[in-house]
Amino acid sequence: MSCVHYKFSSKLNYDTVTFDGLHISLCDLKKQIMGREKLKAADCDLQITNAQTKEEYTDDNALIPKNSSVIVRRIPIGGVKSTSKTYVISRTEPVSGTSKAVCKNTISHFFYTLHLTL
């Protein structure tokens, strides 16, 4: 029996996946890890990186040699999506009175607290 040692990046200890042969495909390794960790393929995908060389395995047909150690990260199915949005704020509109009062109350509370500590 051959094995690959894996650990999630957030964990300290390695777990082991066993298989027959000299190599395991990335696809088969992901399936075994997801089965052992009770993860659903519909919820996330796994990013597998060689622990020694820091090489990320991206091709599902890539062969991972026996006795390798890998780091596993859960990622969203579609990969990481950019969430950067640009908002344009018009400065010509007056600021509402409630936000001024909140700011004023916060500042006066700060100085009151500061005064008590001196």
Buried (B, 14 or more C-beta within 10 A) or exposed (E): EBBBBBBBEEEEEBBEBEBEEEBBBBEBBBBBBBEEEEBEEEEBBBBBBBBEEEEEBEEEEBBBEBEBEBBBBBEEEEEEEEEEEEEEEEEEEEEEEEEEEEEEEEEEEEEEEEEEEE
